[in-house]
Amino acid sequence: MSSDESETPRRGRRSKVQRLIDEYDLDGEGERLEDLWTANREERLSLRELADDFNRRLLRAVMVEVGMNPLDGEVANTYRLLTDDDVSSGMQTQARQTLEREGVDVDDLQKNFVSHQAIHTYLTKYRGVTQDKQTDEDRIQKGLDTIQRLRSRTAAVSENIVENLVSTGRIHVGDFEVLVDVRVFCRDCGTQYDVQDLLEEGQCECGGDIVSTGSEADVSE
């Protein structure tokens, strides 16, 4: 079983999302998540966006619990520093230390952050919610997840190789960080995008939707 969720209600256990809602008194959060996921297409949030939004609300609740009085921008920025792959290790460490000085158990906090799968399980199995055109979103999300796993794996392997070459004196480099940037270039309109931005946006400057009702190819390992 994934660490992102408990057993389903049919076996008498709460989902991880419901446990956190109860534990941190996030009253109305379940209804809010449901409304945002089933809204019309222009206002609807993806499962990934819902997970990030829920995690920011959880972070705010934890900060308030230890006596902090965070502003909206402060919560969003702290969450970005803790979770964004593009944030340097130094900035992430600084953000962790700031929270720890205020009494936040950052390790426990990050374990409580939920994934989009946990949000999906909570909405569909715990609350019994269905969503129109969910198949398209699921396929895009599956592609994003696969790309992210491959990108993380490439970065980890590259870092290990560089560290080995440095330790054996074959190359010389200072304090380094491996960055893996996957971009998509459209030859028709001449624009390029980070692959995640393109898939989430759904179109390039050509104006044609990426998601098609015709044949589709899933990104899979």
C-alpha positions in Angstrom: 0.0 0.0 0.0 1.3 3.5 -0.8 2.4 5.7 2.1 0.1 8.4 0.6 -3.1 6.8 1.8 -4.6 4.5 4.4 -7.1 1.8 3.6 -10.3 2.8 2.0 -13.5 3.5 4.1 -14.9 0.1 3.1 -12.4 -1.4 5.6 -13.0 1.1 8.2 -9.9 3.3 7.8 -9.6 6.9 6.9 -7.7 8.1 3.9 -4.6 10.1 4.5 -6.3 13.3 3.3 -9.2 12.8 5.7 -6.9 12.0 8.6 -5.1 15.3 8.1 -8.4 17.2 7.7 -9.5 15.9 11.0 -6.1 16.3 12.7 -5.6 19.9 11.7 -9.3 21.0 11.9 -9.4 21.8 8.2 -13.2 22.1 8.2 -14.8 22.3 4.8 -11.7 21.2 3.0 -13.3 18.1 1.6 -16.1 20.0 0.1 -13.7 22.6 -1.3 -11.5 20.0 -2.9 -14.6 18.3 -4.4 -15.9 21.6 -5.8 -12.5 22.6 -7.4 -12.2 19.2 -9.0 -15.7 19.1 -10.5 -15.9 22.8 -11.5 -16.3 23.8 -15.1 -13.2 23.3 -17.3 -12.0 26.9 -17.0 -12.1 26.9 -13.2 -11.2 23.3 -12.5 -7.9 22.4 -10.8 -5.9 19.3 -11.7 -5.1 16.7 -9.1 -1.5 18.0 -8.9 -2.8 21.5 -8.3 -5.2 20.2 -5.7 -2.4 18.4 -3.9 -0.2 21.5 -3.9 -3.1 23.6 -2.7 -4.0 21.2 0.1 -0.3 21.0 1.2 -0.1 24.7 1.4 -3.2 24.8 3.6 -1.6 22.1 5.8 1.6 24.1 6.0 -0.3 27.1 7.1 -2.1 25.1 9.8 1.2 23.7 11.1 2.7 27.2 11.2 -0.2 28.6 13.1 -0.2 25.7 15.5 3.4 26.6 16.6 2.5 30.3 17.0 3.5 31.7 13.7 1.3 34.2 11.9 2.1 33.6 8.2 0.9 35.7 5.3 -0.4 34.0 2.2 2.7 34.9 0.2 4.9 33.5 3.0 3.1 30.2 3.1 3.3 29.8 -0.7 7.0 30.7 -0.8 7.9 28.4 2.1 6.1 25.5 0.4 8.0 26.3 -2.9 11.3 26.3 -1.0 10.6 23.0 0.6 9.3 21.1 -2.5 10.4 22.7 -5.7 13.1 20.8 -7.6 14.6 24.0 -8.9 15.4 25.4 -5.4 19.0 25.1 -4.4 19.9 22.9 -1.4 21.1 26.0 0.5 17.8 27.8 0.2 15.9 24.7 1.1 18.1 24.2 4.2 17.5 27.8 5.2 13.7 27.4 4.9 13.9 24.2 7.0 16.0 25.9 9.7 13.5 28.8 9.9 10.6 26.5 10.5 12.6 24.4 13.0 13.5 27.4 15.0 9.8 28.1 15.4 9.2 24.6 16.6 8.0 22.9 13.4 9.0 19.2 12.9 9.9 19.6 9.2 10.5 15.9 8.6 7.0 15.1 10.0 5.5 17.9 8.0 6.9 16.7 4.7 5.8 13.1 5.4 2.3 14.5 5.7 2.4 16.3 2.4 0.0 14.4 0.1 0.4 13.4 -3.6 -2.1 13.8 -6.4 -2.8 10.0 -6.1 -3.8 10.5 -2.4 -6.1 13.4 -3.5 -7.6 11.1 -6.2 -8.2 8.3 -3.8 -9.8 10.6 -1.3 -12.2 12.1 -3.8 -13.1 9.0 -5.7 -13.1 6.3 -3.0 -13.8 8.3 0.2 -16.2 10.9 -1.2 -17.4 9.0 -4.2 -16.8 11.8 -6.6 -16.6 11.4 -10.4 -15.4 13.9 -13.0 -16.2 14.4 -16.6 -13.3 13.9 -19.1 -11.2 12.4 -16.3 -9.5 10.1 -18.7 -7.7 12.8 -20.5 -6.4 14.3 -17.3 -5.3 11.0 -16.0 -3.3 10.3 -19.2 -1.6 13.6 -19.0 -0.8 13.1 -15.3 0.6 9.7 -16.0 2.9 11.1 -18.6 4.1 13.9 -16.3 4.8 11.3 -13.5 6.8 9.1 -15.9 8.8 12.1 -17.2 9.5 13.2 -13.6 10.7 9.8 -12.5 13.0 9.5 -15.5 14.3 13.1 -14.9 15.0 12.3 -11.3 16.7 9.0 -12.1 18.9 10.7 -14.8 19.9 13.4 -12.3 20.8 10.9 -9.6 22.8 8.7 -11.9 24.7 11.7 -13.3 25.4 13.0 -9.8 26.8 9.6 -8.8 29.1 9.5 -11.8 30.4 13.0 -11.3 31.0 12.3 -7.6 32.9 9.1 -8.4 35.1 10.9 -11.0 35.8 13.7 -8.5 36.6 11.3 -5.7 39.1 9.4 -7.8 40.8 12.6 -9.1 39.8 12.2 -12.7 38.0 15.5 -12.9 37.9 18.6 -10.7 34.7 20.5 -9.8 33.5 22.6 -6.9 30.3 22.3 -5.0 28.0 21.2 -7.8 24.3 20.4 -8.5 23.0 18.3 -11.4 20.1 19.8 -13.3 18.0 17.9 -15.9 15.9 20.1 -18.2 13.4 18.5 -20.5 12.0 20.9 -23.1 9.7 20.5 -26.1 10.3 22.6 -29.2 7.5 23.2 -31.7 8.9 23.6 -35.2 5.7 25.2 -36.5 5.6 28.2 -34.2 9.2 28.2 -33.1 8.5 28.2 -29.3 9.8 25.9 -26.7 8.5 24.9 -23.3 9.4 23.0 -20.2 7.7 19.7 -20.8 5.6 20.0 -17.6 4.5 23.5 -18.5 3.4 22.4 -21.9 1.4 19.3 -20.8 -0.3 21.3 -18.0 -1.1 24.2 -20.4 -2.4 21.9 -23.1 -1.2 23.9 -26.1 1.7 25.8 -27.6 1.5 29.2 -29.4 0.0 27.4 -32.5 -3.2 27.4 -30.5 -4.1 23.8 -31.0 -4.9 21.7 -28.0 -2.3 19.0 -27.2 -5.0 16.7 -25.9 -6.7 15.1 -28.9 -9.9 13.0 -29.2 -8.1 10.9 -31.8 -5.3 8.3 -31.3 -3.1 9.1 -28.3 0.2 7.7 -27.2 0.8 7.3 -23.5 4.3 8.0 -22.1 5.3 4.9 -20.3 8.5 3.2 -19.1 
